């Protein structure tokens, strides 16, 4: 009895297992049929953004490093020697022409002037007496009471006295001039430096090697900026000017643009007003100078700045953001996407920056669709999923203009 019950149980278990095995393939098939429509037939294409180059008529600019210098610079030195008694300005202030700067003790020069005036009066008195002697002697000579020799001596004494008067007058003028030199005024309007000699010290007059330097004055408005043009660029400017193209560094009066080290773009305008008459043989450069207004005193002599001048005739250029430019060890390149989405590589020749976009001189056409974002996801020969956008002049970040050096 127990044996038949055990056999029955084993048979039931076996039948249940066989039923489960039979149902499993059907379940797998149903599961496969449900999930297969959700799987893609191929891998997703890389997404990139493409744009056509922006076409503009532009000119090339050549950039240089310049240094500001004052239009007028004066070294204030004493014209007479003496003890300094007064300093009448504050270090670094702006002065006008004629402002009093220093005073030297005038008393010795006042005494010299008084003495010269006294000597003039003495010489004038002698000249008057000699003149009276000549007047009195004329009738005596006519009456032959006085010899002609004696009369000639009187006339000679008169001429000597008149000459002595002129000498005395010159001494008075010299004494007056030296007395005026004790009050030193500003010969130009500008900004004055610090005083190098304080009151109570002896100052010496004379040449620049012997005289005492008291201070300096520079004129800030307008102001010069000097820069050096290399030989090749100078030849280029001359050829452009010969061909009728206005060049920035070929003729006086050409426009020059200036930017300080912390400025973006070139916001300041100047005019070329000087070109040296020969190139420096040591550096093969030509010294050029531009002049610009400086009413706010932003520019100071000795300050460095970036200078640029026109370096080409106007030409049609293709513009791309720097993010679209790839580089390897030897070449610059871009990726161009065809109508079927395939990627090809184009080597390009680059120019300068224009409104934060890079000038592409050779390698692309205005109708090409160039990858401008997602460059790292593209390779020549593969296909991509392009999204088309239009380039604008403000697309590139302004910081790129400062970070990218001009090619």
DOVEX-746181 format. One record per residue (C-alpha): residue in three letters; chain; x, y, z. Coordinates in steps of 0.1 Angstrom, whole numbers, plus 5000, padded with zeros to 4 digits. Example, Ala and Ser with C-alpha at 12.3 -4.5 7.8 and 13.67 -1.06 7.14 Angstrom:
// DOVEX-746181
REC   marba   tido     px     py     pz
REC     ALA      A   5123   4955   5078
REC     SER      A   5137   4989   5071
//
This chain:
// DOVEX-746181
REC   marba   tido     px     py     pz
REC     UNK      A   5000   5000   5000
REC     UNK      A   5027   5024   5009
REC     UNK      A   5048   5015   4979
REC     UNK      A   5020   5023   4955
REC     UNK      A   5015   5057   4971
REC     UNK      A   5052   5066   4967
REC     UNK      A   5052   5056   4931
REC     UNK      A   5022   5078   4924
REC     UNK      A   5038   5108   4940
REC     UNK      A   5070   5104   4920
REC     UNK      A   5049   5101   4888
REC     UNK      A   5031   5134   4896
REC     UNK      A   5063   5153   4902
REC     UNK      A   5078   5140   4869
REC     UNK      A   5047   5150   4849
REC     UNK      A   5049   5186   4865
REC     UNK      A   5085   5190   4855
REC     UNK      A   5078   5178   4819
REC     UNK      A   5050   5204   4817
REC     UNK      A   5073   5232   4828
REC     UNK      A   5100   5223   4803
REC     UNK      A   5075   5223   4775
REC     UNK      A   5062   5257   4784
REC     UNK      A   5096   5274   4786
REC     UNK      A   5104   5277   4748
REC     UNK      A   5070   5292   4743
REC     UNK      A   5077   5318   4769
REC     UNK      A   5111   5326   4755
REC     UNK      A   5096   5330   4720
REC     UNK      A   5069   5353   4733
REC     UNK      A   5095   5374   4752
REC     UNK      A   5117   5377   4721
REC     UNK      A   5088   5387   4700
REC     UNK      A   5078   5414   4725
REC     UNK      A   5113   5430   4729
REC     UNK      A   5128   5428   4694
REC     UNK      A   5109   5458   4680
REC     UNK      A   5124   5480   4707
REC     UNK      A   5161   5473   4697
REC     UNK      A   5177   5495   4669
REC     UNK      A   5189   5480   4637
REC     UNK      A   5222   5499   4640
REC     UNK      A   5242   5521   4664
REC     UNK      A   5231   5558   4668
REC     UNK      A   5252   5583   4647
REC     UNK      A   5274   5609   4665
REC     UNK      A   5256   5642   4669
REC     UNK      A   5275   5674   4657
REC     UNK      A   5266   5710   4649
REC     UNK      A   5276   5722   4615
REC     UNK      A   5276   5757   4600
REC     UNK      A   5285   5773   4567
REC     UNK      A   5315   5798   4569
REC     UNK      A   5305   5834   4574
REC     UNK      A   5315   5855   4543
REC     UNK      A   5328   5890   4549
REC     UNK      A   5349   5916   4530
REC     UNK      A   5377   5924   4554
REC     UNK      A   5413   5935   4555
REC     UNK      A   5443   5920   4573
REC     UNK      A   5459   5938   4602
REC     UNK      A   5495   5937   4613
REC     UNK      A   5500   5940   4650
REC     UNK      A   5531   5954   4669
REC     UNK      A   5541   5963   4704
REC     UNK      A   5545   6000   4710
REC     UNK      A   5556   6023   4738
REC     UNK      A   5541   6056   4747
REC     UNK      A   5563   6087   4749
REC     UNK      A   5557   6123   4758
REC     UNK      A   5553   6149   4730
REC     UNK      A   5572   6173   4752
REC     UNK      A   5597   6166   4780
REC     UNK      A   5615   6192   4800
REC     UNK      A   5643   6188   4826
REC     UNK      A   5640   6217   4850
REC     UNK      A   5675   6229   4859
REC     UNK      A   5688   6261   4875
REC     UNK      A   5701   6289   4852
REC     UNK      A   5719   6306   4881
REC     UNK      A   5737   6291   4911
REC     UNK      A   5724   6298   4946
REC     UNK      A   5706   6284   4976
REC     UNK      A   5671   6271   4970
REC     UNK      A   5646   6289   4992
REC     UNK      A   5612   6277   4980
REC     UNK      A   5594   6248   4963
REC     UNK      A   5560   6259   4950
REC     UNK      A   5543   6227   4938
REC     UNK      A   5531   6193   4950
REC     UNK      A   5549   6162   4937
REC     UNK      A   5530   6148   4907
REC     UNK      A   5506   6176   4902
REC     UNK      A   5495   6190   4868
REC     UNK      A   5510   6224   4861
REC     UNK      A   5503   6251   4836
REC     UNK      A   5528   6270   4815
REC     UNK      A   5542   6299   4836
REC     UNK      A   5534   6284   4871
REC     UNK      A   5560   6291   4897
REC     UNK      A   5581   6260   4906
REC     UNK      A   5613   6270   4925
REC     UNK      A   5628   6301   4940
REC     UNK      A   5665   6307   4945
REC     UNK      A   5677   6333   4971
REC     UNK      A   5674   6365   4951
REC     UNK      A   5694   6388   4974
REC     UNK      A   5728   6384   4959
REC     UNK      A   5714   6391   4924
REC     UNK      A   5694   6421   4937
REC     UNK      A   5727   6436   4950
REC     UNK      A   5744   6429   4917
REC     UNK      A   5715   6446   4899
REC     UNK      A   5718   6476   4922
REC     UNK      A   5755   6478   4915
REC     UNK      A   5750   6476   4877
REC     UNK      A   5724   6504   4879
REC     UNK      A   5749   6526   4898
REC     UNK      A   5776   6519   4873
REC     UNK      A   5752   6529   4845
REC     UNK      A   5744   6561   4862
REC     UNK      A   5781   6568   4867
REC     UNK      A   5788   6561   4830
REC     UNK      A   5758   6583   4820
REC     UNK      A   5772   6612   4840
REC     UNK      A   5806   6609   4824
REC     UNK      A   5790   6608   4790
REC     UNK      A   5770   6639   4797
REC     UNK      A   5801   6658   4809
REC     UNK      A   5820   6647   4778
REC     UNK      A   5792   6659   4757
REC     UNK      A   5792   6693   4773
REC     UNK      A   5830   6696   4768
REC     UNK      A   5825   6689   4731
REC     UNK      A   5798   6715   4728
REC     UNK      A   5819   6741   4746
REC     UNK      A   5849   6734   4725
REC     UNK      A   5834   6739   4691
REC     UNK      A   5833   6778   4692
REC     UNK      A   5868   6778   4707
REC     UNK      A   5881   6758   4677
REC     UNK      A   5863   6781   4653
REC     UNK      A   5880   6811   4669
REC     UNK      A   5913   6791   4670
REC     UNK      A   5915   6795   4707
REC     UNK      A   5916   6756   4710
REC     UNK      A   5937   6734   4688
REC     UNK      A   5920   6708   4667
REC     UNK      A   5940   6681   4685
REC     UNK      A   5925   6691   4719
REC     UNK      A   5890   6691   4704
REC     UNK      A   5896   6657   4688
REC     UNK      A   5906   6644   4723
REC     UNK      A   5873   6657   4737
REC     UNK      A   5853   6640   4710
REC     UNK      A   5871   6607   4716
REC     UNK      A   5864   6610   4753
REC     UNK      A   5827   6614   4745
REC     UNK      A   5827   6583   4723
REC     UNK      A   5844   6563   4750
REC     UNK      A   5819   6576   4776
REC     UNK      A   5789   6567   4753
REC     UNK      A   5804   6532   4748
REC     UNK      A   5808   6529   4786
REC     UNK      A   5771   6537   4789
REC     UNK      A   5762   6509   4766
REC     UNK      A   5784   6485   4786
REC     UNK      A   5767   6496   4818
REC     UNK      A   5733   6492   4802
REC     UNK      A   5742   6456   4791
REC     UNK      A   5753   6448   4827
REC     UNK      A   5720   6461   4840
REC     UNK      A   5701   6438   4816
REC     UNK      A   5723   6409   4825
REC     UNK      A   5717   6415   4862
REC     UNK      A   5680   6418   4856
REC     UNK      A   5680   6385   4837
REC     UNK      A   5699   6367   4863
REC     UNK      A   5676   6380   4890
REC     UNK      A   5646   6367   4870
REC     UNK      A   5662   6333   4868
REC     UNK      A   5659   6330   4906
REC     UNK      A   5622   6324   4900
REC     UNK      A   5619   6292   4879
REC     UNK      A   5585   6287   4862
REC     UNK      A   5571   6259   4841
REC     UNK      A   5580   6262   4804
REC     UNK      A   5552   6239   4794
REC     UNK      A   5519   6226   4806
REC     UNK      A   5519   6190   4818
REC     UNK      A   5525   6167   4848
REC     UNK      A   5554   6174   4870
REC     UNK      A   5576   6147   4887
REC     UNK      A   5588   6148   4923
REC     UNK      A   5612   6174   4935
REC     UNK      A   5648   6161   4935
REC     UNK      A   5662   6190   4957
REC     UNK      A   5645   6204   4987
REC     UNK      A   5647   6240   5001
REC     UNK      A   5680   6250   5017
REC     UNK      A   5703   6231   4993
REC     UNK      A   5728   6247   4970
REC     UNK      A   5719   6243   4933
REC     UNK      A   5745   6247   4905
REC     UNK      A   5739   6263   4871
REC     UNK      A   5757   6254   4839
REC     UNK      A   5755   6226   4813
REC     UNK      A   5735   6195   4817
REC     UNK      A   5765   6176   4831
REC     UNK      A   5772   6202   4858
REC     UNK      A   5739   6218   4866
REC     UNK      A   5715   6205   4892
REC     UNK      A   5684   6186   4880
REC     UNK      A   5655   6198   4900
REC     UNK      A   5626   6179   4885
REC     UNK      A   5610   6169   4851
REC     UNK      A   5578   6178   4833
REC     UNK      A   5561   6158   4806
REC     UNK      A   5531   6168   4784
REC     UNK      A   5505   6141   4783
REC     UNK      A   5480   6155   4758
REC     UNK      A   5485   6147   4730
REC     UNK      A   5509   6117   4733
REC     UNK      A   5532   6098   4710
REC     UNK      A   5535   6060   4706
REC     UNK      A   5565   6045   4690
REC     UNK      A   5567   6010   4673
REC     UNK      A   5591   5992   4650
REC     UNK      A   5580   5978   4616
REC     UNK      A   5600   5948   4604
REC     UNK      A   5617   5949   4570
REC     UNK      A   5593   5925   4552
REC     UNK      A   5562   5943   4563
REC     UNK      A   5577   5977   4553
REC     UNK      A   5583   5964   4518
REC     UNK      A   5548   5950   4517
REC     UNK      A   5533   5984   4527
REC     UNK      A   5553   6002   4501
REC     UNK      A   5541   5978   4474
REC     UNK      A   5505   5982   4485
REC     UNK      A   5509   6019   4485
REC     UNK      A   5524   6018   4450
REC     UNK      A   5494   5997   4438
REC     UNK      A   5470   6024   4451
REC     UNK      A   5460   6006   4483
REC     UNK      A   5461   6028   4514
REC     UNK      A   5485   6011   4538
REC     UNK      A   5487   6017   4575
REC     UNK      A   5525   6022   4578
REC     UNK      A   5536   6034   4544
REC     UNK      A   5526   6071   4545
REC     UNK      A   5523   6098   4572
REC     UNK      A   5487   6103   4581
REC     UNK      A   5476   6067   4579
REC     UNK      A   5452   6054   4606
REC     UNK      A   5466   6034   4635
REC     UNK      A   5446   6015   4661
REC     UNK      A   5458   6010   4697
REC     UNK      A   5448   5988   4727
REC     UNK      A   5462   5987   4762
REC     UNK      A   5472   5952   4776
REC     UNK      A   5439   5948   4795
REC     UNK      A   5416   5958   4766
REC     UNK      A   5398   5937   4741
REC     UNK      A   5398   5949   4705
REC     UNK      A   5415   5982   4695
REC     UNK      A   5393   6010   4708
REC     UNK      A   5417   6039   4705
REC     UNK      A   5425   6057   4672
REC     UNK      A   5457   6075   4662
REC     UNK      A   5474   6089   4632
REC     UNK      A   5509   6080   4619
REC     UNK      A   5529   6112   4620
REC     UNK      A   5565   6100   4615
REC     UNK      A   5585   6074   4597
REC     UNK      A   5623   6072   4601
REC     UNK      A   5645   6079   4571
REC     UNK      A   5663   6045   4573
REC     UNK      A   5661   6010   4587
REC     UNK      A   5681   6001   4618
REC     UNK      A   5708   5978   4605
REC     UNK      A   5711   5959   4637
REC     UNK      A   5674   5949   4640
REC     UNK      A   5662   5954   4603
REC     UNK      A   5633   5975   4616
REC     UNK      A   5620   6010   4608
REC     UNK      A   5609   6032   4636
REC     UNK      A   5574   6046   4632
REC     UNK      A   5554   6070   4654
REC     UNK      A   5517   6078   4658
REC     UNK      A   5501   6106   4678
REC     UNK      A   5467   6104   4696
REC     UNK      A   5447   6125   4720
REC     UNK      A   5449   6118   4757
REC     UNK      A   5425   6142   4774
REC     UNK      A   5418   6119   4803
REC     UNK      A   5454   6110   4809
REC     UNK      A   5448   6073   4804
REC     UNK      A   5481   6069   4786
REC     UNK      A   5514   6076   4803
REC     UNK      A   5550   6079   4788
REC     UNK      A   5567   6045   4791
REC     UNK      A   5535   6025   4790
REC     UNK      A   5533   5995   4766
REC     UNK      A   5504   5990   4742
REC     UNK      A   5494   5969   4712
REC     UNK      A   5494   5987   4679
REC     UNK      A   5479   5975   4646
REC     UNK      A   5479   5989   4611
REC     UNK      A   5462   5978   4579
REC     UNK      A   5483   5951   4562
REC     UNK      A   5463   5942   4530
REC     UNK      A   5438   5952   4505
REC     UNK      A   5402   5943   4512
REC     UNK      A   5394   5907   4503
REC     UNK      A   5365   5882   4506
REC     UNK      A   5371   5860   4536
REC     UNK      A   5355   5829   4551
REC     UNK      A   5351   5832   4589
REC     UNK      A   5348   5803   4614
REC     UNK      A   5350   5801   4652
REC     UNK      A   5383   5788   4665
REC     UNK      A   5364   5758   4680
REC     UNK      A   5359   5745   4645
REC     UNK      A   5397   5744   4638
REC     UNK      A   5416   5712   4645
REC     UNK      A   5454   5709   4646
REC     UNK      A   5480   5682   4643
REC     UNK      A   5517   5684   4643
REC     UNK      A   5520   5700   4609
REC     UNK      A   5486   5713   4597
REC     UNK      A   5454   5731   4607
REC     UNK      A   5422   5714   4594
REC     UNK      A   5384   5713   4596
REC     UNK      A   5358   5686   4591
REC     UNK      A   5333   5690   4563
REC     UNK      A   5300   5671   4564
REC     UNK      A   5285   5660   4530
REC     UNK      A   5249   5657   4521
REC     UNK      A   5249   5620   4531
REC     UNK      A   5264   5628   4565
REC     UNK      A   5299   5616   4557
REC     UNK      A   5329   5634   4572
REC     UNK      A   5359   5646   4552
REC     UNK      A   5390   5664   4564
REC     UNK      A   5402   5697   4547
REC     UNK      A   5435   5713   4555
REC     UNK      A   5431   5750   4558
REC     UNK      A   5453   5781   4558
REC     UNK      A   5444   5805   4586
REC     UNK      A   5446   5843   4590
REC     UNK      A   5440   5867   4618
REC     UNK      A   5410   5871   4641
REC     UNK      A   5381   5893   4629
REC     UNK      A   5353   5901   4654
REC     UNK      A   5363   5869   4674
REC     UNK      A   5361   5847   4644
REC     UNK      A   5391   5832   4626
REC     UNK      A   5398   5841   4590
REC     UNK      A   5402   5810   4568
REC     UNK      A   5422   5820   4537
REC     UNK      A   5422   5786   4519
REC     UNK      A   5406   5752   4523
REC     UNK      A   5368   5758   4526
REC     UNK      A   5340   5772   4504
REC     UNK      A   5311   5794   4515
REC     UNK      A   5287   5764   4507
REC     UNK      A   5306   5738   4528
REC     UNK      A   5290   5726   4561
REC     UNK      A   5318   5726   4586
REC     UNK      A   5316   5710   4620
REC     UNK      A   5317   5738   4646
REC     UNK      A   5308   5718   4677
REC     UNK      A   5314   5681   4685
REC     UNK      A   5347   5680   4666
REC     UNK      A   5360   5654   4690
REC     UNK      A   5332   5630   4680
REC     UNK      A   5340   5631   4643
REC     UNK      A   5366   5612   4622
REC     UNK      A   5372   5612   4585
REC     UNK      A   5351   5586   4567
REC     UNK      A   5324   5581   4593
REC     UNK      A   5289   5594   4592
REC     UNK      A   5274   5618   4617
REC     UNK      A   5240   5633   4625
REC     UNK      A   5245   5670   4617
REC     UNK      A   5225   5698   4632
REC     UNK      A   5227   5730   4611
REC     UNK      A   5231   5764   4627
REC     UNK      A   5241   5799   4614
REC     UNK      A   5273   5815   4625
REC     UNK      A   5271   5851   4639
REC     UNK      A   5299   5875   4647
REC     UNK      A   5292   5872   4684
REC     UNK      A   5293   5834   4684
REC     UNK      A   5329   5831   4695
REC     UNK      A   5336   5839   4732
REC     UNK      A   5354   5873   4736
REC     UNK      A   5380   5856   4757
REC     UNK      A   5391   5836   4727
REC     UNK      A   5402   5867   4710
REC     UNK      A   5427   5874   4737
REC     UNK      A   5438   5838   4742
REC     UNK      A   5444   5830   4706
REC     UNK      A   5476   5844   4691
REC     UNK      A   5475   5859   4657
REC     UNK      A   5487   5834   4632
//
